[in-house]
Amino acid sequence: MRMLDTLQQTHLRQTLAETTPAPALSRRDFLKSGAAAGLVVAVPLGWSGAALADPAGQPGVLAADAFIRVAPDDTVTIMIKHHEMGQGATTGLATIAADELDADWSRVVAEYAPSDPKLYANLAMGIQGTGGSTAMANSWEQMRKAGATARAMLVQAAADSWKVPAAEIRTANGVLTHASGKRARYGEMAGAAAQLTPPTNVPLKDPSQFTLIGKDRKGRLDSLAKSTGTATYTIDVKLPGLLTAVIARPPAFGARLKSFDASAARQVKGVTDVVQVPEGVAVVATGMWPALQGRKALKLDWDLAGVDARSSAQLFAEYRELAKRPGVPASKPEAAASAAAPAARSIEAVYEFPFLAHAAMEPMNCVAWLHDGRLETYSGHQLQTTDQMNAAKAAGLPPEKVTLHTLVSGGSFGRRANAEADFVVEAVHVAKAIGSRAPVRVQRTREDDMQAGYYRPLYVHGVRLDLDAQGLPAAWQHTIVGQSIVAGTPFAMMIKDGVDPTSVEGAAELPYAIPNHALTLHSTKVGLPVLWWRSVGSTHTAYVVETLIDEIAEAAGRDPVELRLALLKDRPRHVAALRLAADKAGWGQRKPAAGVARGVALHESFNTVVAQIVDVRLVDGQPKVERVVVGVDCGTAINPDVIRAQMEGGVGFALAAALYGAIDLEQGAARQSNFNDYQVLRMPAMPKVEVHIVPSAAAPTGVGEPGVPPLAPAVANALYRLTGQRVRSLPFARQSLSVAAQATT
C-alpha cells in the first residue's frame, strides 16, 4: 500500500472496486485481495509523538511529532485533527504549520488524523472533535510549535552535516541554505533529522516573518479534489461486498414500532435483508434504489402513545405565557445592581423564532464494517471521540477495537456534532443485525434527515426596556423561553445554576453600556431532539438585541451606528469592526438607491466580532438583500480568502433562514420534508458581499459561525426603514410587508 498525495486531498481515498454482496470477509482476506488486484487504499497512520521512521516502512522520513512528517521526496504531510466540512480547517491548520516550517506550499498535503484524543484532542473541548469555531483558535500555538520543531530539526541536521553553526543556516520554501553556498532540500535532510531528539521550547516566528499566514497567494488544499469530483465522501466509499441500507423510521417523534410485514419488501430484486433495529426497520440491498423500493413495500404498525402531539402553534402560545414572568437568573447579578431611574417611556416586545433544520447538502450517512472482532466506520466524523464511544457501545466492543475513518463531509452546521452519534450508531446496528457478514452503508434521504433529525430549538423572548428622558436605556428586563440543547446529554455539565449557556449566549452579557440588565431563562421540555445550529444561541439573541438597539436609537433620535459607538464602552474590537463596515458601506456618506434602505447590526460570537451593513429593497412584499458589507475582527487572519468565504457563506446561510426557514411541528412530526417546502437560498437571491478584515496581531478566533448572527437583524432594521414595521417573528416570508408612504432610507 502507498499513500495517495498527488491531488493534495484532505481525506482518505478508497479505490477498491465495488462487488456484489458476499459472505463475511475478513480484513486479512480483504487486504490480500486488494494487494493481489494492485488496488490502493489510504489509511490513517498512528503516531507515538516521537521522531519515528516512516510508518509505511520508507526510510528517511522525519516525523518530528504527531502533526508533521517530511518525506525524502520533499512532501510535507500535515496531520489534521479537525473535521473538514467546507470551512477550510485543513488549509488553515496546514498554513500555520507550514509557515513555521518554511515549507514549500506546493509540496504540502493534508491527511486526517486517526481517532486518538491523547494526541489530537481539541484543546478547547477536551475531546477530539470540531465545533464552536475553535479549530484555528485551539490549534494556533500547537501547530506553530509543530512546524517550528520540525524546522529546527532540519536545520540542526544540516548544521551537523555541513559542520557550521545552526544559527547561520537559512530556510525558505523547503530549502536549507548557508552563506558558504551549501544547499539542501528538506527531503535530503529528513532522514538525518529523524535521528535527532526533538528540541523543546523552540522559538516561534515574529509575525513580521510570516510568509504564508495572512497571505492570499496560495490555494486551498481541498479545492482540486472537490472541483474534479475526486473528493471521497461517505457515499463514495467502496468496499468488497458493501451493502446499502435505508431505515423506515417512526412517523412522529416518540412513536414505537408495534409490528411489521416485510414479505413484499423481500420480493424486491436486490433486497438482501429486512431487519428490525432500534431506529425502526432497515431494508438492506445491493444498492440505494432497491433499498428504497423495499422500504416502500413495508407494512408498518406504529404505537403513537408516546408522541408529544403539541404543534408549533401550541408551543408558541405556551412559551408566550412563560415569557411574561421571570425564569432562572441568567445574567450577572452586578448587571442589575444599580437603582433604575423612573422610566420616561417603555418598549415591550415579544419575539418568536421557529424550529430550524440544519439542511446540510449531504444527508447523514455512515459505513459500518464489523469483522474479525473489530469495527471500522467511514463517515464525516465531526466529534471523533463521542462517535467512537457510541459506536463501540452499539457494537458491544471496547473503544480500542473501533477504528474511525474520517472523510470530508458536505456540510454539517452542527448536525454531525451530536452526543448520540445517531447516524454512526444506526449503521452499526444494521451491520450487527445482518450478522456482520458484510460492510453496510446506511444512507439517509433528504426526507429522512429533515423529518427524523435534530433541530435548532423554538424560542420566544419577552423584553421590556425602560428609557430615560433622552430615550436612552435605563433598564433592560429580558426572558428567554426554549429547550435546552445540552440537557440529558454528556454535555449537560455545561449547565450552571439551571442555565444552559447555549440558550442565552449573546444576551447574557451585552457589549453595550446598559444599566440594570437582567436576563432570565425558562428551559422547556418538548418531545423532539434539538441540537446546536450554526452560531447556536446567537441565532436568536443577536436578532433581539440588535433590533432593540435600533429601537433605542430611534427613541433617542440618534443615528443607529453613532448610538452603538456611544454605547460600546471599553469594546475596542466592536468599535473597530463597526467603524470598518460603516466606512466601507458609506454609512452616512452615500445614500442608497431609491427604494433601498440600509440596516446595521453588530454581534460577537466565538470570540469574533462581526458588523454587517445591508442594503435591502422590497420586491413583491419580500425583502431582497442587494449588498452586505462585513467588518470582521477575528484576530490574526490566517487565510484571508477563507475568512471572506466563510463570511459570504454565513451571509447566505443566515439569509436563507431569515427569509424562509421554519420547521413546523404537527402531531409530533415535522411537516417540512425537502427543499421544496424548506427552502434554501437560490443563487439569484444571494447578495453581493464585501468582506473587510480588521488588521490584528492577536491570536486567531473563529470564522465558521460568527458571520451568521448579524445578518437577520440588519435586514430587519433595514425593513423598518422601508416599511415602518418591526418584524418580531421569523421568517420574513411569513410576514405581510409593504413599503410605508413615510418610510425613509
C-alpha positions in Angstrom: 0.0 0.0 0.0 1.1 3.6 -0.5 -0.2 7.0 0.5 -2.1 9.0 -2.1 -0.8 12.5 -2.3 -0.9 13.6 -5.9 -4.1 15.6 -5.5 -3.3 17.1 -2.1 -6.5 15.6 -0.7 -7.6 16.1 2.8 -9.3 12.8 3.3 -8.8 9.1 2.7 -9.4 7.7 -0.8 -10.6 4.2 -1.3 -10.1 2.9 -4.9 -11.3 -0.6 -4.3 -13.8 -2.0 -6.9 -17.3 -2.4 -5.7 -18.5 -6.0 -5.8 -21.8 -7.8 -5.3 -22.8 -9.0 -1.8 -20.6 -11.7 -0.5 -20.2 -13.8 2.6 -18.4 -12.4 5.6 -15.0 -11.2 4.5 -12.1 -10.9 7.0 -9.8 -7.8 6.9 -6.9 -10.2 6.2 -8.7 -11.6 3.1 -9.7 -8.1 2.1 -6.1 -6.8 2.2 -4.8 -9.9 0.4 -7.4 -9.5 -2.4 -6.6 -5.7 -2.6 -2.9 -6.4 -2.9 -3.4 -9.1 -5.5 -5.5 -6.8 -7.6 -3.0 -4.0 -7.4 -5.5 -1.7 -5.7 -4.7 1.2 -3.4 -6.1 2.2 0.0 -5.1 5.1 2.1 -5.4 4.6 5.8 -4.8 6.8 8.8 -1.4 6.3 10.4 -0.7 6.1 14.1 1.9 8.3 15.9 3.7 8.0 19.1 4.6 11.7 19.3 8.4 11.0 19.0 10.7 11.2 15.9 9.9 8.0 14.0 10.8 6.2 10.9 8.1 6.5 8.3 5.2 4.3 9.4 4.8 2.9 5.9 8.3 1.5 6.1 10.1 4.0 4.0 13.4 5.2 5.5 14.5 8.8 5.7 11.2 10.3 6.9 11.2 13.0 9.6 8.2 12.6 12.0 9.0 15.3 14.5 5.7 14.9 16.4 2.2 13.8 15.8 1.4 16.5 13.3 4.2 16.8 10.7 6.2 14.4 8.6 8.8 15.3 5.9 9.5 12.7 3.3 12.6 12.3 1.1 10.6 13.5 -1.9 10.1 16.8 -0.1 6.4 16.1 0.6 5.3 17.7 3.8 2.3 15.9 5.3 0.3 17.8 7.9 -2.0 15.6 10.1 -5.3 17.4 10.6 -7.1 16.7 13.8 -10.2 18.7 12.9 -13.0 17.8 10.5 -13.3 19.5 7.1 -16.9 20.5 6.4 -16.1 23.2 3.9 -15.0 25.7 6.5 -11.3 25.5 5.4 -9.9 23.9 8.5 -7.4 21.7 6.6 -6.0 24.7 4.7 -5.9 26.8 7.8 -4.1 24.3 10.0 -1.7 23.4 7.3 -0.9 27.1 6.7 0.0 27.6 10.4 2.4 24.6 10.5 3.9 25.2 7.0 4.7 28.8 7.8 6.7 28.0 10.9 8.3 25.2 9.0 9.1 27.4 6.0 7.8 24.7 3.8 7.2 24.8 0.0 3.4 25.2 -0.1 3.3 23.3 -3.4 4.6 20.2 -1.6 2.2 20.4 1.4 -0.5 17.8 1.7 -3.0 17.2 4.5 -4.3 14.0 6.0 -6.9 13.4 8.6 -5.5 12.3 12.0 -6.8 9.0 13.4 -9.1 8.9 16.4 -6.7 9.4 19.3 -7.8 12.1 21.9 -4.5 11.7 23.7 -2.7 13.2 20.7 -5.4 15.0 18.8 -7.8 16.4 21.4 -9.5 19.8 20.7 -7.8 21.7 23.4 -11.0 23.8 23.9 -13.2 20.8 24.3 -11.0 18.1 25.9 -12.1 15.6 23.3 -11.2 15.0 19.7 -13.8 17.0 17.7 -14.6 20.1 15.7 -17.1 22.8 16.6 -17.7 26.2 18.1 -15.4 27.8 15.6 -12.5 26.5 17.7 -10.2 24.8 15.1 -7.8 27.7 14.5 -8.1 29.2 17.9 -7.2 26.0 19.8 -4.6 24.8 17.3 -2.7 28.1 16.8 0.1 27.6 19.2 0.1 23.8 18.8 0.6 23.9 15.0 3.1 26.7 15.2 5.2 24.7 17.6 4.9 21.6 15.5 6.2 23.5 12.4 9.0 25.2 14.3 10.2 22.0 15.9 10.4 20.2 12.5 12.2 23.2 11.1 14.7 23.2 14.0 15.5 19.5 13.5 16.1 20.0 9.8 18.4 23.0 10.5 20.3 21.0 13.1 20.7 18.1 10.7 22.1 20.4 8.1 24.4 22.1 10.6 25.8 18.7 11.7 26.3 17.6 8.1 27.9 20.9 6.9 29.9 21.5 10.1 28.5 25.0 10.5 26.6 26.7 13.3 22.8 26.2 13.1 22.3 29.9 13.6 23.9 30.5 10.2 21.5 28.3 8.2 18.5 29.9 6.5 15.3 28.2 5.4 12.7 29.2 2.8 10.3 27.3 0.5 11.5 23.9 1.7 15.2 24.6 1.2 18.1 25.0 3.6 21.0 27.3 2.6 24.3 28.6 4.1 26.4 31.6 3.1 29.1 29.2 2.0 26.9 28.1 -0.9 25.8 24.8 0.7 22.2 24.0 -0.1 19.8 21.1 0.5 16.1 20.4 0.1 14.2 19.4 3.2 13.8 15.9 1.9 17.5 15.4 1.6 17.9 16.2 5.3 14.8 14.4 6.6 16.5 11.1 7.3 19.3 12.7 9.3 16.9 14.9 11.1 14.8 11.9 12.1 17.7 10.6 14.2 17.7 13.7 16.4 15.8 14.2 19.6 13.1 16.8 19.1 14.0 20.1 20.9 11.8 21.7 23.4 10.7 25.4 23.6 11.6 26.2 20.1 11.2 29.9 19.4 8.4 30.9 17.1 8.5 33.4 14.3 7.7 37.1 14.8 4.5 37.8 12.8 6.6 40.1 10.6 8.3 37.0 9.3 5.2 35.2 8.2 5.3 34.1 4.5 2.0 32.2 4.3 -0.1 33.3 7.2 -2.2 36.3 6.2 -1.4 35.9 2.5 -3.8 35.2 -0.3 -1.4 33.8 -2.9 -2.0 30.1 -2.0 -5.0 27.9 -2.9 -7.0 25.7 -0.6 -5.7 22.1 -0.2 -9.1 20.6 -0.8 -10.2 22.7 -3.9 -8.7 20.4 -6.6 -10.3 17.2 -5.3 -13.7 18.8 -4.8 -13.7 20.6 -8.2 -12.6 17.4 -10.1 -15.1 15.1 -8.3 -12.3 13.0 -6.7 -13.0 14.0 -3.1 -14.2 11.0 -1.2 -17.5 11.4 0.7 -19.2 8.6 2.6 -21.4 7.8 -0.4 -18.2 7.2 -2.5 -16.7 4.6 -0.2 -16.3 1.2 -2.0 -15.6 -2.0 -0.1 -15.9 -5.6 -1.2 -19.5 -6.8 -0.5 -20.7 -3.4 0.5 -24.4 -3.2 1.0 -26.7 -0.2 1.2 -29.5 0.3 3.8 -32.3 2.7 4.4 -34.4 2.7 7.5 -38.2 3.1 7.9 -38.4 5.5 10.8 -41.2 6.4 13.1 -43.8 8.8 11.6 -43.5 11.0 14.7 -41.0 11.6 17.5 -41.7 9.2 20.3 -43.6 6.6 18.2 -42.6 3.0 18.7 -42.8 0.0 16.3 -45.5 -2.5 17.2 -45.1 -4.9 14.2 -44.2 -5.0 10.5 -44.7 -7.2 7.5 -41.7 -7.4 5.2 -42.9 -10.1 2.8 -43.4 -7.7 -0.1 -40.1 -5.9 0.6 -38.2 -9.2 0.5 -39.5 -9.8 -3.0 -37.9 -6.6 -4.4 -34.9 -7.6 -6.6 -31.7 -6.6 -4.8 -33.1 -6.6 -1.3 -30.9 -8.9 0.8 -32.3 -8.3 4.4 -35.1 -6.7 6.2 -34.2 -6.3 9.9 -35.6 -4.5 12.9 -33.1 -2.1 14.6 -33.7 0.4 17.5 -34.3 3.2 14.9 -37.0 1.3 13.0 -36.9 -1.2 10.2 -33.8 -1.4 8.0 -34.1 -2.6 4.4 -30.7 -3.8 3.2 -29.9 -4.2 -0.5 -27.3 -4.2 -3.2 -27.8 -0.5 -3.9 -29.9 2.5 -3.0 -32.7 2.0 -5.4 -33.7 -1.5 -4.4 -33.4 -0.4 -0.7 -35.8 2.5 -1.3 -38.2 0.3 -3.2 -38.1 -2.3 -0.5 -38.8 0.3 2.1 -41.9 1.4 0.2 -43.2 -2.1 0.2 -43.0 -2.5 4.0 -46.2 -2.7 6.0 -45.7 -1.0 9.4 -47.8 -0.6 12.5 -46.7 2.1 15.0 -47.7 2.9 18.6 -48.2 6.6 18.9 -48.9 6.7 22.6 -45.5 8.3 23.5 -45.8 11.1 21.0 -45.7 14.7 22.2 -48.6 15.9 20.0 -48.2 19.7 20.6 -47.9 21.7 17.5 -45.5 24.6 16.9 -48.5 27.0 17.3 -49.3 25.4 20.7 -45.7 25.7 21.8 -45.5 29.3 20.8 -48.7 30.0 22.8 -47.3 28.2 25.9 -43.9 30.0 25.5 -45.5 33.4 25.2 -47.2 32.8 28.6 -43.9 31.7 30.2 -42.1 34.8 28.8 -44.4 37.0 30.8 -42.8 36.0 34.1 -39.1 35.7 35.1 -37.3 32.4 34.9 -34.0 31.3 36.3 -31.5 34.2 36.5 -29.0 34.0 33.6 -27.2 37.4 33.7 -24.5 38.5 36.1 -26.1 39.9 39.3 -24.0 43.1 39.2 -25.5 43.9 35.8 -28.8 44.9 37.6 -27.3 46.3 40.8 -27.8 50.0 40.3 -31.1 51.8 41.1 -33.2 52.4 38.0 -34.4 55.9 37.4 -38.1 56.4 36.7 -38.9 55.4 33.1 -40.0 58.2 30.7 -41.0 55.6 28.2 -41.0 51.8 27.9 -40.7 49.4 25.0 -42.3 45.9 25.4 -41.7 43.3 22.8 -42.2 39.6 22.2 -40.0 37.8 19.6 -40.7 34.3 18.1 -38.2 32.0 16.4 -39.3 28.7 14.9 -37.5 25.3 14.8 -34.8 25.1 12.1 -33.3 22.2 10.3 -29.6 22.1 9.6 -30.2 21.1 5.9 -26.6 20.4 5.0 -26.2 19.4 1.4 -25.0 15.9 2.3 -27.7 14.0 4.3 -26.3 11.9 7.2 -24.7 8.6 6.3 -22.1 6.1 7.6 -20.4 2.9 6.5 -20.0 0.3 9.3 -17.9 -2.8 8.9 -17.8 -5.4 11.6 -15.1 -8.1 11.1 -12.5 -10.1 13.0 -13.7 -8.8 16.3 -13.3 -5.1 15.2 -15.4 -2.3 13.9 -14.5 0.2 11.2 -16.6 3.2 10.3 -16.3 5.6 7.4 -18.1 8.9 7.7 -17.8 12.6 8.2 -16.9 12.2 11.8 -17.1 15.6 13.5 -16.8 14.5 17.1 -14.4 11.6 16.8 -14.3 10.8 20.5 -18.0 10.6 21.1 -18.6 8.9 17.7 -16.0 6.2 18.7 -17.5 5.7 22.2 -21.1 5.5 20.8 -20.1 3.1 18.0 -18.2 0.9 20.4 -21.2 0.7 22.7 -23.5 -0.1 19.9 -21.2 -2.8 18.6 -20.5 -4.3 22.1 -16.8 -3.7 21.7 -14.2 -1.8 23.6 -13.3 1.6 22.1 -9.8 0.4 21.1 -11.4 -2.1 18.8 -13.1 0.7 16.9 -11.4 2.5 14.0 -12.9 5.7 12.6 -12.1 6.7 9.0 -12.9 10.4 8.9 -14.0 11.6 5.5 -14.7 15.0 4.1 -18.4 15.9 4.5 -20.8 18.1 2.6 -21.6 20.5 5.5 -22.9 20.0 9.0 -23.8 23.3 10.6 -23.8 21.4 13.9 -25.8 18.4 12.7 -22.9 15.9 12.8 -21.8 17.0 16.2 -24.5 15.3 18.3 -23.7 13.5 21.5 -25.6 10.4 20.4 -23.7 10.0 17.1 -27.1 8.9 15.7 -26.0 8.3 12.1 -23.0 6.3 13.2 -24.9 4.2 15.7 -27.6 3.3 13.3 -25.1 2.0 10.8 -23.5 -0.2 13.5 -27.0 -1.5 14.5 -27.7 -2.6 10.9 -24.3 -4.2 10.4 -24.9 -6.2 13.6 -28.5 -7.1 12.6 -27.3 -8.8 9.4 -24.8 -10.9 11.3 -21.8 -8.8 10.5 -21.4 -10.6 7.2 -20.7 -7.5 5.1 -20.0 -3.8 5.4 -23.1 -1.7 5.3 -23.7 1.9 4.3 -26.8 3.4 5.9 -27.8 6.4 3.8 -30.5 8.9 4.8 -32.6 10.6 2.2 -33.2 14.3 2.4 -36.6 13.5 3.8 -35.2 11.1 6.4 -32.7 13.8 7.6 -35.2 16.6 7.7 -38.0 14.7 9.4 -36.0 12.4 11.7 -33.1 14.6 12.6 -32.3 17.3 15.1 -33.4 20.9 15.1 -32.5 24.4 16.3 -35.0 24.8 19.2 -38.0 27.0 19.0 -37.6 30.1 21.2 -39.7 33.0 22.5 -38.2 36.2 24.0 -40.1 38.7 26.2 -38.3 42.0 26.7 -39.1 45.2 28.5 -36.9 48.3 28.0 -37.3 51.3 30.2 -35.9 54.5 28.6 -35.0 57.8 30.2 -36.0 61.3 29.1 -33.3 61.2 26.4 -34.5 57.9 25.0 -31.5 56.0 26.4 -31.9 52.7 28.2 -32.4 52.9 32.0 -33.3 49.2 32.4 -33.4 46.0 30.3 -35.5 43.1 31.5 -35.3 40.0 29.3 -36.7 36.5 29.5 -35.9 33.6 27.1 -38.0 30.5 26.7 -36.8 27.4 24.9 -35.4 23.9 25.1 -32.0 23.2 26.5 -29.7 21.7 23.8 -27.4 20.0 26.3 -29.8 18.8 29.0 -29.8 15.0 29.1 -26.6 14.7 27.0 -22.9 14.2 28.0 -22.6 17.9 27.6 -25.0 18.6 30.4 -22.1 19.6 32.6 -22.3 23.0 30.7 -25.5 23.8 32.7 -24.7 26.0 35.6 -27.3 27.1 38.2 -30.0 25.8 36.0 -28.9 27.8 32.9 -27.9 26.2 29.6 -25.4 28.8 28.3 -26.3 27.8 24.7 -29.8 29.2 25.2 -28.6 32.6 26.4 -25.3 33.3 24.8 -25.3 36.7 23.1 -27.8 38.0 25.5 -26.4 37.2 28.9 -23.7 39.7 28.6 -24.3 42.7 26.3 -21.4 44.6 24.8 -23.3 47.9 25.2 -23.1 50.0 28.4 -26.7 49.5 29.5 -27.6 49.7 33.2 -30.0 47.3 35.1 -29.7 44.5 32.6 -31.5 41.3 33.9 -31.9 38.1 31.9 -33.8 35.0 32.9 -34.4 31.7 31.3 -37.2 29.1 31.1 -35.8 25.7 29.8 -38.8 23.7 28.5 -39.2 20.1 27.6 -40.5 19.0 24.2 -40.6 15.6 22.7 -38.2 16.1 19.8 -34.4 16.2 19.6 -32.7 19.6 19.5 -29.1 20.5 18.7 -26.8 23.4 18.2 -27.2 25.1 14.8 -24.6 27.3 13.2 -23.8 30.0 15.7 -26.1 28.3 18.3 -27.7 30.8 20.8 -26.6 33.8 18.9 -29.0 32.8 16.1 -31.9 34.3 18.1 -30.3 36.5 20.8 -28.4 38.7 18.3 -31.7 39.4 16.5 -33.4 40.5 19.7 -30.6 42.7 21.0 -29.7 44.3 17.7 -33.2 45.2 16.6 -33.9 46.7 20.1 -30.7 48.8 19.9 -32.2 50.3 16.7 -35.4 51.0 18.5 -33.5 52.8 21.2 -31.7 54.8 18.6 -35.0 55.9 17.1 -36.4 56.8 20.6 -33.2 58.8 21.3 -33.2 60.5 17.9 -29.7 59.1 17.3 -28.1 57.5 14.2 -28.0 53.7 14.7 -24.3 53.5 14.1 -23.5 56.6 16.2 -25.6 55.3 19.1 -23.9 51.9 19.0 -20.5 53.5 19.1 -21.5 55.6 22.0 -22.7 52.6 24.0 -19.7 50.4 23.2 -17.7 51.5 26.2 -14.4 49.7 26.5 -15.1 47.5 23.5 -12.4 48.4 21.0 -12.9 45.3 18.8 -16.6 46.0 18.4 -15.8 49.6 17.6 -13.2 48.7 15.1 -15.4 46.2 13.3 -18.4 48.6 13.2 -16.3 51.6 12.0 -14.7 49.5 9.3 -18.1 48.2 8.0 -19.7 51.6 8.2 -16.8 53.3 6.4 -16.7 50.7 3.6 -20.5 50.8 3.2 -20.5 54.6 3.0 -22.9 54.9 6.0 -23.8 58.5 6.5 -21.8 59.5 3.4 -23.6 58.0 0.4 -27.4 57.4 0.3 -28.6 54.1 -1.1 -30.5 54.0 -4.3 -34.2 54.9 -4.5 -36.4 52.2 -2.9 -33.4 50.8 -0.9 -33.0 51.0 2.8 -29.9 50.4 4.8 -29.7 48.5 8.1 -26.9 47.7 10.5 -26.2 45.0 13.2 -23.2 44.0 15.3 -22.5 40.9 17.2 -19.7 38.9 18.9 -19.8 35.2 18.9 -17.0 32.6 19.4 -14.7 35.5 20.3 -15.1 37.1 16.9 -16.8 40.4 16.3 -18.8 40.9 13.1 -20.6 44.0 11.9 -22.8 43.9 8.9 -24.5 46.7 6.9 -27.1 45.7 4.4 -28.9 47.3 1.5 -32.5 46.0 1.2 -35.4 46.7 -1.1 -38.9 45.2 -1.1 -39.9 43.0 -4.1 -43.4 41.5 -4.2 -43.7 42.0 -0.5 -40.5 40.3 0.4 -37.0 41.6 1.2 -34.4 41.5 -1.5 -31.0 41.9 0.0 -28.7 43.5 -2.6 -25.5 44.2 -0.7 -23.9 43.2 2.5 -20.7 44.9 3.8 -19.0 43.0 6.5 -16.4 44.2 9.0 -14.8 41.3 11.0 -12.2 41.2 13.8 -11.1 37.6 14.1 -7.6 38.2 15.4 -4.7 37.1 13.1 -6.1 36.4 9.7 -4.5 33.0 8.8 -6.2 32.7 5.4 -7.9 35.9 4.4 -9.6 34.3 1.4 -11.0 31.5 3.6 -12.3 34.2 6.0 -14.0 36.0 3.2 -15.5 32.8 2.0 -16.8 31.9 5.5 -18.4 35.4 5.9 -20.0 35.0 2.5 -21.3 31.6 3.3 -22.5 32.8 6.7 -24.5 35.5 5.0 -26.1 33.1 2.6 -26.9 30.6 5.3 -28.3 33.2 7.6 -30.3 34.9 4.8 -32.0 31.6 3.9 -33.1 31.0 7.4 -34.3 34.6 7.9 -36.2 34.6 4.7 -37.8 31.1 4.7 -36.5 28.9 7.5 -39.1 27.1 9.6 -39.8 23.6 10.7 -43.5 23.3 11.7 -44.4 20.6 14.2 -47.7 18.9 13.9 -48.8 15.8 16.0 -45.1 15.2 16.8 -43.9 15.2 13.3 -42.1 17.8 11.1 -44.3 19.0 8.3 -41.4 20.0 6.0 -39.5 17.3 4.2 -37.2 18.6 1.5 -36.1 21.8 -0.2 -39.5 22.2 -1.9 -41.0 23.2 1.5 -37.9 24.0 3.4 -36.3 26.5 1.1 -32.6 27.2 1.0 -31.1 30.3 -0.7 -31.1 30.2 -4.5 -28.4 31.9 -6.5 -30.5 34.9 -7.6 -31.2 35.8 -4.0 -27.6 35.8 -2.9 -26.5 39.4 -2.4 -23.2 41.0 -3.2 -21.0 40.5 -0.2 -17.9 42.7 0.6 -15.7 41.4 3.5 -13.2 43.7 5.2 -10.9 42.3 7.9 -9.7 44.4 10.9 -5.9 44.1 11.0 -4.8 42.3 14.1 -1.8 40.6 15.6 -3.9 38.8 18.3 -4.4 35.1 18.3 -6.9 33.9 15.8 -10.6 33.4 16.7 -13.4 31.7 14.9 -14.9 32.4 11.5 -17.1 29.4 10.7 -20.1 30.6 12.6 -19.8 34.4 13.5 -20.9 35.6 10.1 -24.4 34.3 10.7 -25.9 36.3 13.7 -25.8 39.9 12.4 -27.5 39.3 9.1 -31.1 38.8 10.1 -31.3 41.8 12.5 -29.5 44.0 10.0 -32.2 43.1 7.4 -35.0 43.7 10.0 -33.6 47.1 10.8 -33.5 48.0 7.1 -37.0 46.7 6.7 -38.3 49.0 9.4 -36.8 52.0 7.5 -38.7 50.7 4.4 -42.0 49.7 5.9 -42.3 51.2 9.4 -42.9 47.7 10.7 -40.9 46.0 13.4 -40.6 42.3 12.5 -40.6 40.3 15.7 -41.3 36.9 14.2 -39.2 35.0 11.7 -39.1 34.0 8.9 -39.7 37.2 6.9 -41.6 35.2 4.2 -44.5 34.7 6.6 -44.9 38.4 7.3 -47.1 40.9 5.5 -44.8 43.7 4.4 -45.4 46.8 2.3 -43.4 50.0 1.8 -44.7 52.7 4.0 -45.5 56.1 2.4 -43.5 57.9 5.0 -40.6 55.4 5.0 -37.1 56.9 4.8 -33.9 55.3 3.6 
